[in-house]
Each structure stands twice: as structure tokens, then as C-alpha cells.
Amino acid sequence: MAKKPTNEELKKRVKELEKEAVERKHAEEALRESEEKLKEAQRMGKIGHWEFDLDSQKLLWSITELGIYFAFLSFVMIIIVLSSSPSSSRVLIIRPR
């Protein structure tokens, strides 16, 4: 049969667990702050990120990247085809379907 821990051993273990809980809380808070800074930087820079999981076949987009994609689809794409002289330039308008 296993030996019962002493009162001092239990107190020491409780203190260790409390310390670990505080450290975890600080790490989670730092992670949240870092994620918020990343989101803000992506929003300000009008950039984003995406990730594709090969196993699950899931595509994950950041909100900014998703917004960029839908903004791209919602606008009319204009391709300017320049000829030899700027006065005879043609504009080809392609609308997404």
C-alpha cells in the first residue's frame, strides 16, 4: 500500500499547484494580448492569414483575409490594356460571376 503524504508534503504540493495556476493564467493572458495585437496589425495592414489542414480538408481564414477575399469578389475587376499610344487605351471590364 502507498504511503500517505504528510501534512507538510500536501501543503508544499498545494503551493506548487497554486504557482502553476498563476503562471498558466499569466501565459493565457499574454497569449490573448498577442492575438489581439496580431489581429489589429493585420487589420491596419489590410493583410490576413489562412491555414489549410490536409487531414481534415478544412480551410481556416482570419477575419481580415476573409474580408479581403470577399471584397475582391464584390468589386468589378478592371484590366487596362495599353496599346502603343495612351490615347487609344482600351479598358476591359470583367465582372465576377
Wavefront OBJ file of the C-alpha trace (Angstrom):
o trace
v 0.000 0.000 0.000
v 1.267 3.505 -0.847
v 2.451 5.732 1.935
v 0.136 8.636 2.785
v 1.699 12.054 2.196
v 2.451 14.114 5.263
v 0.683 17.370 6.012
v 3.840 19.287 5.019
v 4.064 17.426 1.707
v 0.422 18.245 0.965
v 0.944 21.929 1.781
v 4.023 22.003 -0.458
v 2.080 20.381 -3.330
v -0.826 22.837 -2.929
v 1.635 25.759 -3.167
v 3.176 24.230 -6.303
v -0.255 23.851 -7.894
v -1.198 27.430 -6.976
v 2.038 28.678 -8.548
v 1.378 26.665 -11.716
v -2.175 28.035 -11.911
v -0.916 31.628 -11.633
v 1.771 31.007 -14.265
v -0.809 29.460 -16.601
v -3.155 32.410 -16.097
v -0.345 34.850 -16.968
v 0.608 32.799 -20.052
v -3.020 32.711 -21.252
v -3.332 36.469 -20.724
v -0.106 37.109 -22.656
v -1.355 34.875 -25.479
v -4.674 36.750 -25.658
v -2.850 40.093 -25.800
v -0.552 38.791 -28.530
v -3.509 37.535 -30.571
v -5.248 40.904 -30.238
v -2.098 42.715 -31.397
v -1.828 40.381 -34.392
v -5.471 40.972 -35.333
v -5.018 44.734 -35.054
v -1.804 44.688 -37.111
v -3.477 42.608 -39.822
v -6.480 44.917 -39.851
v -4.309 48.028 -40.106
v -2.079 46.497 -42.773
v -5.051 45.072 -44.653
v -3.448 41.650 -44.591
v -4.514 38.366 -43.114
v -3.660 34.710 -42.964
v -5.146 31.363 -43.835
v -4.399 27.773 -43.000
v -5.362 24.537 -44.746
v -5.478 21.304 -42.750
v -4.689 18.431 -45.112
v -6.072 15.775 -42.787
v -9.476 17.365 -42.187
v -9.583 19.267 -45.508
v -10.604 22.394 -43.564
v -9.648 25.890 -44.670
v -9.338 28.425 -41.847
v -9.243 32.154 -42.656
v -8.520 35.157 -40.496
v -11.337 37.712 -40.480
v -9.129 40.168 -42.373
v -8.207 37.637 -45.059
v -11.828 36.625 -45.467
v -12.805 40.294 -45.834
v -10.100 40.819 -48.445
v -11.319 37.801 -50.395
v -14.963 38.890 -50.385
v -14.037 42.493 -51.190
v -12.079 41.176 -54.161
v -15.069 39.185 -55.358
v -17.546 42.004 -54.851
v -15.720 44.642 -56.884
v -15.524 44.889 -60.611
v -12.107 43.871 -61.851
v -10.675 46.253 -64.407
v -7.798 45.310 -66.654
v -6.278 48.137 -68.611
v -4.803 47.031 -71.862
v -2.445 49.660 -73.139
v -1.745 49.941 -76.786
v 1.199 51.722 -78.316
v -0.295 55.167 -77.640
v -2.013 56.171 -74.373
v -4.805 57.950 -76.295
v -6.029 54.662 -77.729
v -6.070 52.749 -74.444
v -8.843 50.232 -74.002
v -10.448 49.206 -70.749
v -11.738 45.661 -70.410
v -14.226 45.215 -67.568
v -14.610 41.727 -66.154
v -17.393 41.112 -63.644
v -17.110 38.132 -61.317
v -19.983 35.624 -61.658
l 1 2 3 4 5 6 7 8 9 10 11 12 13 14 15 16 17 18 19 20 21 22 23 24 25 26 27 28 29 30 31 32 33 34 35 36 37 38 39 40 41 42 43 44 45 46 47 48 49 50 51 52 53 54 55 56 57 58 59 60 61 62 63 64 65 66 67 68 69 70 71 72 73 74 75 76 77 78 79 80 81 82 83 84 85 86 87 88 89 90 91 92 93 94 95 96 97
